[in-house]
Amino acid sequence: MNTPARNWLITGISRGLGRALAEAALARGDTVIGTTRSGRADLPDSQRLHILALDVSDPEQIRPVLRQAEWLCPRLDVLVNNAGYGLLGAVEEVSTPETYEMFATNFFGAYHLIQEVLPRLRAQRSGHIVNISSIAALAPLAGSGLYAASKAALEGMSESLAAELAPLGVRVSIVEPGGLRTGFASAQSLHIAAHEIADYDQSSGQTVRHFSTVDGQQPGDPELAAQAILELVDAPQPPLRLLLGSDALRRARIKLAQLAGDIDRWERLTRSTDYAAATA
Ligand SMILES: NC(=O)c1ccc[n+]([C@@H]2O[C@H](COP(=O)([O-])OP(=O)(O)OC[C@H]3O[C@@H](n4cnc5c(N)ncnc54)[C@H](OP(=O)(O)O)[C@@H]3O)[C@@H](O)[C@H]2O)c1
């Protein structure tokens, strides 16, 4: 299929999924403005690649970086909020500063970027915002509650945004990867709550131990995930949510069955709170 060349803005292209996506977009002739915290990325030189320094957790940096991005590429076709990291620990174990710091990247980073690009996308009456979430948002494990909360916050915002922007020609998609073989589970990226509580050893502790063995073993290939995101962006009617990986699919199906089961089993009690006149 012949697709028009697009201009992308992708956060976190230093490595992992962001880097694979930048490479895939460049390979098919698109232009990429990619951000990294260092302002450098180990990608082949290309006139269609622009790297800007950005720590998405610092709201002060967003506007100047986006001005520069607009100067480089006045039209923006796809914004990918990819920069993010994991934080493991039971809800009680994770400290408030650890939680706020992660939300500053995983949720507020995306939120500030979206706020800043929206006037441009509305004026264009086109564009696609792709928010990289996680299967954890839909199906959290013990020990991933606050990471899941940061991604669920991103998803809640994305769903409303999709409804608000659809009449204006701007699309929004949420991508929910399962385990991708990136640096995500490495010590470089994955944060573990500093405070441990022995009572959570069999719940959260198990998840932490599991994640200490998954680096390099995850089932998902980030290059194939990048191709899937290209296909999502090309689709005439892209989905609001796209799962990536058979592990994500398995967890999502279990979650949906649990949700349907709870709804059905408790339907009587659910209906019991309406005023009599409302149910008549
Ligand atoms: N891999 C998985 O299994 C998996 C599963 C579900 C969801 N995800 C999501 O996929 C996205 C990409 O992660 P990945 O798998 O590619 O992991 P990764 O290899 O660890 O890459 C993470 C990227 O995010 C950047 N980043 C982190 N904090 C940042 C900040 N404050 N400002 C700017 N950039 C920042 C990193 O930049 P630096 O090089 O500067 O650290 C890096 O480029 C994340 O949102 C993650 O939550 C991943």
The ligand as an SDF file (V2000), in Angstrom:
LIG
                    3D

 48 52  0  0  0  0  0  0  0  0999 V2000
    8.7300   -3.1770   27.0750 N   0  0  0  0  0  0  0  0  0  0  0  0
    7.6090   -3.5740   27.6620 C   0  0  0  0  0  0  0  0  0  0  0  0
    7.4720   -4.7310   28.0770 O   0  0  0  0  0  0  0  0  0  0  0  0
    6.4710   -2.6060   27.7810 C   0  0  0  0  0  0  0  0  0  0  0  0
    5.1970   -3.1390   28.0740 C   0  0  0  0  0  0  0  0  0  0  0  0
    4.1260   -2.2630   28.1970 C   0  0  0  0  0  0  0  0  0  0  0  0
    4.3030   -0.9230   27.9830 C   0  0  0  0  0  0  0  0  0  0  0  0
    5.5540   -0.4270   27.6850 N   0  0  0  0  0  0  0  0  0  0  0  0
    5.6870    1.0190   27.4740 C   0  0  0  0  0  0  0  0  0  0  0  0
    6.3680    1.2360   26.2480 O   0  0  0  0  0  0  0  0  0  0  0  0
    7.0160    2.5200   26.2960 C   0  0  0  0  0  0  0  0  0  0  0  0
    8.4370    2.3830   25.7790 C   0  0  0  0  0  0  0  0  0  0  0  0
    9.1840    1.5910   26.6900 O   0  0  0  0  0  0  0  0  0  0  0  0
   10.3020    0.5710   26.1730 P   0  0  0  0  0  0  0  0  0  0  0  0
    9.7390   -0.7700   26.3150 O   0  0  0  0  0  0  0  0  0  0  0  0
   10.8330    0.9870   24.8540 O   0  0  0  0  0  0  0  0  0  0  0  0
   11.3730    0.7500   27.3460 O   0  0  0  0  0  0  0  0  0  0  0  0
   12.8970    1.3170   27.3250 P   0  0  0  0  0  0  0  0  0  0  0  0
   13.7010    0.4990   26.3910 O   0  0  0  0  0  0  0  0  0  0  0  0
   13.2640    1.3750   28.7520 O   0  0  0  0  0  0  0  0  0  0  0  0
   12.7520    2.7790   26.7150 O   0  0  0  0  0  0  0  0  0  0  0  0
   12.1090    3.7990   27.4540 C   0  0  0  0  0  0  0  0  0  0  0  0
   12.2960    5.1070   26.7420 C   0  0  0  0  0  0  0  0  0  0  0  0
   11.6140    6.1120   27.5130 O   0  0  0  0  0  0  0  0  0  0  0  0
   12.5350    7.1860   27.7490 C   0  0  0  0  0  0  0  0  0  0  0  0
   12.2420    7.9230   28.9840 N   0  0  0  0  0  0  0  0  0  0  0  0
   12.0520    7.4560   30.2240 C   0  0  0  0  0  0  0  0  0  0  0  0
   11.8040    8.4560   31.0650 N   0  0  0  0  0  0  0  0  0  0  0  0
   11.8470    9.5980   30.3320 C   0  0  0  0  0  0  0  0  0  0  0  0
   11.6710   10.9760   30.6090 C   0  0  0  0  0  0  0  0  0  0  0  0
   11.3940   11.4430   31.8470 N   0  0  0  0  0  0  0  0  0  0  0  0
   11.7800   11.8850   29.5880 N   0  0  0  0  0  0  0  0  0  0  0  0
   12.0550   11.4600   28.3560 C   0  0  0  0  0  0  0  0  0  0  0  0
   12.2520   10.1600   28.0100 N   0  0  0  0  0  0  0  0  0  0  0  0
   12.1420    9.2550   29.0030 C   0  0  0  0  0  0  0  0  0  0  0  0
   13.8890    6.5070   27.8140 C   0  0  0  0  0  0  0  0  0  0  0  0
   14.8960    7.4790   27.6070 O   0  0  0  0  0  0  0  0  0  0  0  0
   16.3390    7.4420   28.3200 P   0  0  0  0  0  0  0  0  0  0  0  0
   17.2110    6.6680   27.3920 O   0  0  0  0  0  0  0  0  0  0  0  0
   16.6880    8.8780   28.4520 O   0  0  0  0  0  0  0  0  0  0  0  0
   16.1550    6.7410   29.6640 O   0  0  0  0  0  0  0  0  0  0  0  0
   13.7580    5.5270   26.6610 C   0  0  0  0  0  0  0  0  0  0  0  0
   13.9590    6.1450   25.4240 O   0  0  0  0  0  0  0  0  0  0  0  0
    6.9200    2.9970   27.7570 C   0  0  0  0  0  0  0  0  0  0  0  0
    5.8920    3.9630   27.8530 O   0  0  0  0  0  0  0  0  0  0  0  0
    6.5280    1.7280   28.5160 C   0  0  0  0  0  0  0  0  0  0  0  0
    5.7950    2.0330   29.6880 O   0  0  0  0  0  0  0  0  0  0  0  0
    6.6300   -1.2580   27.5690 C   0  0  0  0  0  0  0  0  0  0  0  0
  1  2  1  0
  2  3  2  0
  2  4  1  0
  4  5  1  0
  4 48  2  0
  5  6  2  0
  6  7  1  0
  7  8  2  0
  8  9  1  0
  8 48  1  0
  9 10  1  0
  9 46  1  0
 10 11  1  0
 11 12  1  0
 11 44  1  0
 12 13  1  0
 13 14  1  0
 14 15  2  0
 14 16  1  0
 14 17  1  0
 17 18  1  0
 18 19  2  0
 18 20  1  0
 18 21  1  0
 21 22  1  0
 22 23  1  0
 23 24  1  0
 23 42  1  0
 24 25  1  0
 25 26  1  0
 25 36  1  0
 26 27  1  0
 26 35  1  0
 27 28  2  0
 28 29  1  0
 29 30  1  0
 29 35  2  0
 30 31  1  0
 30 32  2  0
 32 33  1  0
 33 34  2  0
 34 35  1  0
 36 37  1  0
 36 42  1  0
 37 38  1  0
 38 39  2  0
 38 40  1  0
 38 41  1  0
 42 43  1  0
 44 45  1  0
 44 46  1  0
 46 47  1  0
M  CHG  2   8   1  16  -1
M  END
$$$$
